[in-house]
């Protein structure tokens, strides 16, 4: 275990530039004025004060950054003792934690403590304060000891409690994020093998209670995490009829699979609650058919990626195109963008967080955009662009190239800033994932790395 060091180029560590909040902008709410106090005998209703404090903090987070919301709240609470009493309202902190930090699950005793913890963790992310761990499991614990690919981790997923790691032999290993110990392994019963990597895990969805994962041959498996029930196959793959399931994702009630290999069958959408198939179709991956079949037998570049936004839209890409469609209107014509004149898309760089997505083109130009409008929120340049992997959380984009993980701040609209690189050099990386507290990476030497930015 070691502390992660960083070399900051321009980050100032002062909470996303909190000094900017005092400068008035067009349409910006200035907050309560102390120069125009109400008469002493006038009393503000408590619900009004709560709503006012919440709006001041939320406006500050959207205009300047989430870390600035705390100072905006402090300004409100300092007006007088009546206004300060509002700071003891747990419903207020519940709303602020939900709207600013996107948290709906309470992990601490009160919502005020939850908010403070999220703020401190984001401050650690800004300044690069993290603890690095190498995660371990028994390398002999595999189905086939003679399988040279059994220990290759192909994809990663994070929940509040676990890191899920999907391997080339179809196994998914869970690591407890509190103890950093290997907690459990899920191994599906495989049917006929159609290639060296046909059993490889291609996507993982993990929540507080359920693990869902898919393999390249099209199988989808479900496990209940808080019970000892056996792993269940929810769908038997038919790779010769459907193509290879190159990526799989889920959010809320939705599961979405990205297929390649056969024309007109790029997407499949399921209701994750009933496991009913709702939609099949799309031509996004038609040009990648040959590469898709090769993924079953050899190591290739990423064929495509698919993610779901907080607004229930699907964003997916291949090396040449990006597609966006609404899950609430599956019959509508999707929005498409062609990247062939920009040397294509580096598929491994693509990720989604909330309503935004990040993508890097073949020239190394990274762009963070809103999924609903395709409006660019910010952009920066990635060097070297070849082989870059990317991921994002609510305030930062992380990229890995040449074994170095770099961090950009992106949450202030129209502004981006390179902050630092991780001190650990981890070699070539197969998978990279981040949430608001953790970053995890699986390197090609079979090591799994975890960085914890949680408030200590």
C-alpha positions, 0 to 999 in steps of 0.5 A: 500500500502506498500513497499516490503522489501527483505532479500538478501543472496548474491545479491550485487545490482551492476548491475549483476556484472558489474565489470566482463565486463572488464575481457576478455573472449574467443571470447569476443569483447574488445571494442574500444581501446583508446591506438590505436587512429586513425589519427586525419584526419580520420573520422568514418562514423556515421552508422559504429559507431552506429553499433559498439556501438550496437554490443558492448552493445548487446555482453555485455548483452549476455555475462554478463547480460543486466544491463552491457550493459549500462556501455559498451555503456558509454565506447564507448561514452567516446572515443571522442565527435564524438563517443559521438554524436552517443548517440543521435541517436534514431534508435540506442536506438530503436535497443538496446531496442528491442535486449536487453530488447525485447521491440517493443512498445514505451511507452515513448517519445523517445527510449532512454528514453524507454531504460533508463526506462527498465534498471532502472526497471531491476535494481530495480528487481535485488535489490528488490525495489518494491511497493506492492499493494492489488487489490480490486473488489466488491465481490458481483459482481458475477453471482451467489452469492451462488457459493462458488467458484466464487471468486477463481482466477485460472490464471493470465496474464499481458500486459503493461496496464492490469492485467487479472484475470481468475476466477472459475465462468468463469469471467475475471476481468481486473485491470488497472496497472497505477491506480491499480483499477478494470477496467472491468469484462468480463462474457461469456454466459455459456451453460450446466454446466458439473461440478463444475469447468467446467466454470473455466478460464483455460488460458488467452492471453492479448495484447494491443488491445485484450483479449482471454481466454478459460474455462475448458469446451473448450469455447474460448472467444474474447474481443476487449479492446479499444471498447465497443463491447460485448464479443464474443465466438470464439469457442464452447467447446465440452468437451465430444468429446475433453476432458477438456481444461486444459491450453490455451496460445497464442503468435503472430498469434498462439493459442495453447490449451492443452487438457486431457481426451481423447487419442491422442488429447492433442494439438490443434493449431489455427491461432489466426487471422482467428481462423482456426484450424490448428492441432489436436493430440498428446499423452502428456496428455493420462496418465492424462485422469482420473485426467482431468475429475476430474478437472471439479468437484473438485480441483486437482493438475495441469494436464499440462501446455503449453507455446509458445517461441519467436522462435515459438515453443511449450513447454508443460509438465505434471507431467511425460513428457515434449514435444517440437515441432515447430509451423512451422512444425506441422507434425514433431515428437516432442522432448520428455523428460521423468521425471519419474525417477526424481520423476516427474515434478512439473507442477505449476513450469513450465514457458517460457520466450523468448527462454527459459523455467524453470522447477522443478522436484520432487526432487526440482531441478530447471533447466532453458533450451533453448527450441531449444536445451534443453541445460541447461543454469543454475540450482538451488534447490527449497525447499520445492519442494511440491506445488511450483509455478513458473514463469520467465521473461528475467532475473529472475525466481520467485518461491512461496512455503509456501506463500513466493516468492523467486527470482533467477537471471538467465540471466548470462549464466552458473551462477545463484544466489538467490537474495531475498524473498519478504517481504509479506507472502501471504499464499497458492497461486493459480496463479503466473505471472511476466513480466519485471516490475510487479509480480502478485499472486492470493492467496487462500484467494481470495486476488490478490497481485501486485508488481511494480518494475517500475522505480519511 
